[in-house]
């Protein structure tokens, strides 16, 4: 916690859930991380969407830490 009581967390991007689905409207794949509000990416393939999302997640977390914003706890269970 910082001095204002906001948990800025030290979570890694690979600890968060990822969902990928095909969008007929966009004619490609959309990848999202439900825990990270607004964090999404597009790709022509599932692999491309996943790669782009991983970058977006790292940036989302970096900006949240820099700005002192609350970072949600990951819902995904990660093996030790």
N, C-alpha and C positions, 0 to 999 in steps of 0.2 A: 504494500500500500504506500502511496505517496502521502505528503503532508495533508492533502485534502481528503484522504480516505478513499481515493479511487484506486481500484486494483488494476495495475497496468500489465501484470502478468509476464511470464517468460515462456509462454507457450510457443511451440513451433508450428509452422503451417501444416506439417505432416500429421499433426494430432487431430486435425479437424475433419469432419465428414465431407464427402464430395458426392454430388449427384450429377450424372450426365444424361441428357436426353436429346432426342432428335427433334428439331423444329422444322416443320414443313414450311412455315412462313419464311423462315430465314434460310432454308435449304442448307442446314448445317447443324452442328451439335452445340448445345449450350451446356456449360459446366458451371455449377454453383456450389458454394459452401454455405449451407443453411445457417450456421452459427455466426458467420461474418456478414452482417447486413450489407446488402448491395454488392457483394463480391461475386462476380460472375465473369465468364469468358466465352468466346465463340471460337469454333474451329470447323473446318470442312470435314475433318475426321474426329473420332473420339479421342485419339491420341493427341491431336493438335489442340483440341479443346482442353484436355487435361494439362498439357504442358503450359498453355496460356493461363489456366486457372492457378496453377502452382505459383507462377510469377505474380499474379494478381493477389494471391493470399499473402505472400511474403511482403508485398508492398502495402497491403491493407494493415498488416500487423506493425510494420515499420512506422507508418504514419500515425497509427493509434498510439504507439509508444511515444513517439516524438511529441504528439499533441497532448499527451496525458489522458487520453480517452480510456474508458473502461474497455477491457478486452474480455469477451465472454469465455467461460470455461468450455473446453471441447467436450462434446457429448460422446465422441468416439473413444472406445477403449483401446489403448495401445499396449502391446506386449512390452514388458521391461527389456 
